[in-house]
């Protein structure tokens, strides 16, 4: 069964209609996809990418540009990559969700890998030191840590992955 990622703006009609029945178990994430994602897309606030498997919308993620104060990053990352000590440009993973019918099948990882590949493309056109995400809870934070994200020193639900480490994932 083919698994594809579509930008929201290019979503086939049947999948666009499927947003109304999408249920990841978190009402706020369901509502965002059904009611806000298209508006944010039109206003250049976020870009939303939707996963399809077997003609069904299985999940989505949204990316936006952001900045992060260097003090919010893990000190070992700042030291290792010799980051400047001011606001730094990042891509923010604003949302990531998988429909409950598809959870536990590795499709969240599929979405995450696609998101990471897009961060590399952003960095080729604009300044970007990595990907940051605000995890909803410790379980979600663990999902991101499995990819190599590191928790912020003062906020365990804020996680960061440096660009060189994202790039290394695709070189090996």
MARNU-279846 format. One record per atom (N, C-alpha, C, O): x, y, z. Coordinates in steps of 0.05 Angstrom, whole numbers, plus 5000, padded with zeros to 4 digits. Layout:
# residues N
XYZ...
END
This chain:
# residues 172
501749765000500050005000501850255000503550285018501550424980503150664978502550864999500150915006504650985010504351195030505451445017507751445008503951665017504751915004504352145023502752135042505852365018505452615032504552825012505752854991502452965019501353185002501453445017500653455040502353665004501953925016498953975018497453895000497954095039495154145043493954275018491654215010495354465007494354614984493954444959492654524940495154204959494954024936493453764943493553564928492053764965490753524975488453454956486753624950488253204947486053124930483353164945483253144969481253214930478653284942477753074963476753154984478052824957477052614975478552635002477352595023481152685001482652715025482052975040482052985064481553185024480753435036478153405052477953505075476253255041473753195055474253025080472753035099476352855079477052675101477952825126478152695148478553075124479453225148477253235169477953245193474753225161472553245180472352995198471253015220473252765188473052525204475752435217475952235230477852595212480452545224480252555254479152745265481252345268481252345297483852225307484251975305485452385319488052295330487752245360489752165373485452305371485052275400485452525416485152535440486252735402486753005414484953205400485653285377482853295412480953475399482253725387481453815365484153845400485454085390486954035364486854205346488153805361489553735337487653665314488153735291485453535321483353475301482153735291481853775267481453915309480254175302482154335284481254465265484754335291486654495275486554405246486354565228486654145241486654045214484054105199484054195176481754065213479154105201478454395196477154465176479354575215478354845214480355065210479755285200482855015218484855235217487155205198488255405189487854965191490154915174490055065147491955185139487755055134487555185108487755485111488955615094486555595132486855885137489755965142490656165131491055815158493955875164495655845139497555995135494955655122496355615097495955865079497855965068493555955077492856185060494256435070494856615054494656455096495856695107498856665112500156845124500056445102502956395104503856375133506156455139502156275150502856235178504255965182506355955195503155755171504355495171504055365144502555455127505555145141505154965118504454695130505854595147502254585121501254325131501654115109501054165086502653885118503053665100501553425110501653355134500053295092498153085099499152815088499952795065498952615105499752345097497352185088495152195099497752035066495651875054496551585052498851535044494851405059495351125055492750985046490751005060492850865023490450725013488150915009485850835012488651165001486551354996485351475021483251605019486551425044485551535069487651725082490051665081486651935093488352125107489152005134487451965151491751935137492551805162493851995182493951925206494752225174496152405192497052655179496752685155498152835195499053085184501153205202501453125226502653395192504353565208504353835196503753875173505054035213505154315204507854435213508854385235509054585194511554725199511255025197509555125182512855165213512855455212515655545218517255405230516255795210518855905218518656025246516456105254520856035259520856135287523656225294525556195278523956325318526556385329526556275357524456255370528956215367529256115394531556255407533656305394531256325432533456435447535456215453534656005461537956275449540056075453539955955482540755725486538956115501538856015529536855785532536955645552534955755513533055535514534155275504532855065507536455285491537655045479539454895499540555025517539654635495541454485513544354595511545354635488545654645533548354765532550354605516552154725503550154335516552054175500551754235470553754225455549354285461548854355433550054625426551354655406549654815444550655085439553755075437554955195420554954925455557854905456558854745431560754835418557654525425558654355403558554495376560354475360556354645372555954775346556755075346556355215327557955165369558855435371556755635362557255815345554455615374552155785366552456065378553356095401551656265363551756545374549856565398548056405401550256765414548656795439546457005436546457205449544656945418542257125414540056955402540256715400537957085393535756945380536756815354538256935339535956565350536956415327534556305311532556235322534856295285532656195267532455895268534455755266530055805270529455515270526855475254525455655248526355225247523755135238522355015262523554865277519855075265518254965288516354765276514754815258516354525288514354325282511954405300511854345324510054525287507754645302505754425311504554445332505454225295503554005301504453755286505553765264503853525298504153265285502153085297501953055322500552945280498452775291497852545272498052575247497152315283496452075267493751995276493251975301491951935258489251835264489451585280491151415276487651555300487751325318487551055303488550855312486251055279486050805264488750715253489050485245490650905252493250845240495550855260497850805253494950915285497150935305498450665310497150455308501050675317502450425323503550285298504450055301503450415275504250285251506750425238507450365216507950605253510350735243509850975225511651085213507351055223506651275205507451545217507851735202507451565243508551815255511451855248512352075244512951635248515751645240515951735211517751885204514251625194514251705166513852005163515252135147511852115177511352405177513852555187514552765176515052455209517252595221519652605202521052805199520152385188522452375169521952575146523752705137519452585137518752785116519253065126520353235112518353125151518753385162521753455165522553675158523353265174526253315176527453375149529253545147526553235128527653285101526953565092528453695077524653665100523853935092525454145107525954365096526354085131528054275146530654315131531754535129531754095120534254115104533754305080535454465074531454275067530954445044530554735052531454915037529354785075529155065085531955175089532555395082533655015102536355105108538055165083539955325085537355045061538755105036538055375024539455485008535755485033534755745023534755965043534656205036534955895069534756095089536256005114536755765118536956195131538356115156536555945174534156015178537655735184536155555201538155375216539955255204537955365242539955205257538754935266540154775278536254885259535054625266532054635269530754825260530954425281528154395285527454395314528754255330525454545322524554555350521554465351520054505332520854355373518054255376517254285406518954245424514854365410513654365437511954115439509754095428512953915453511453665457509053705475509153875493506953565469504453585485504753465513503453565532506353255515506753125541509352955540510752955519509952815561512452655562512452435542514552365531510152315537510052095517510852205489512452085475509752435482510452565456513452645456514752605436514452745479517252815481519052575476521052595463518252345486519752105482519852025452521851925443517652065438517552015409519752185395521252085379519952435402521952615390524752545399526652555383525052465424527752385433528752145418531152115414526951965410527751725394529051805368530551655356528452045358529652145333532352295339533752355320532852355364535352495371534852775381536852925385532352855384531853115395532753125424532852915438533553365433534353405461532453595475531553785463531953535500530153715516531653965524534053965529530154185525531254435535531754415564530354265578533754555574534554525603532354615622532054505644530754825615528754925634525954855626524054945640525554705605522854635595523054355582523854345558522454145596522653875586520853805562521253605550518953985556517153935534517954085509516754065488520054245511521254385488523654225479525554185495523654135454525753965444526954085419525654225404529554025415531054135393532853925380533953755393532953945353534853775338536453955320535354095303539153965324540854135308540954055278540753815272541154245261541254195232543353985224542753805209545854005234547853805226547053515233547753335218545553485254544653215261542353125244542052885238540653315235538553245216539853165190539152955178541753315180543153255156544552985157544452825138545652915180547052655183545152425181545852205171542652465189540652245186540252165157539651935151540552355139539952305111542552235095542352165072544752245108547252175095548051885099549751775084546951765120547751495127545951275118546551045123
END
